[in-house]
Amino acid sequence: MHRPGRPSVSEEEAYARAALPDSDRRHTFRELARETGLEHTTVLHILKERLCMRKIASRWVPHDLTDPIHLSFCRTMLGRMQRKL
């Protein structure tokens, strides 16, 4: 939500996106804040509101998953659970 008189986060969004590599999405938003130099609340806002991401099973994943991505993610999580048993 943009507030009057406050700067846009579009430039900050680019920093947060760059700090969240596709290969490793296990960063906490506080770790991302340290890496980007942004406030942790700003990083959390960018991830949730701007990039529509949610924390699922300790990973930041897009909120609107396509069926193939959702199926792949579920298989990965199922495989992990089976290995633990």
Rosetta blueprint (number, residue, H / E / L):
1 M L
2 H L
3 R L
4 P L
5 G L
6 R L
7 P L
8 S L
9 V L
10 S H
11 E H
12 E H
13 E H
14 A H
15 Y H
16 A H
17 R H
18 A H
19 A H
20 L L
21 P L
22 D L
23 S L
24 D L
25 R L
26 R L
27 H L
28 T L
29 F H
30 R H
31 E H
32 L H
33 A H
34 R H
35 E H
36 T H
37 G L
38 L L
39 E L
40 H H
41 T H
42 T H
43 V H
44 L H
45 H H
46 I H
47 L H
48 K H
49 E H
50 R H
51 L L
52 C L
53 M E
54 R E
55 K E
56 I E
57 A L
58 S L
59 R E
60 W E
61 V E
62 P E
63 H L
64 D L
65 L L
66 T L
67 D H
68 P H
69 I H
70 H H
71 L H
72 S H
73 F H
74 C H
75 R H
76 T H
77 M H
78 L H
79 G H
80 R H
81 M H
82 Q H
83 R H
84 K H
85 L L
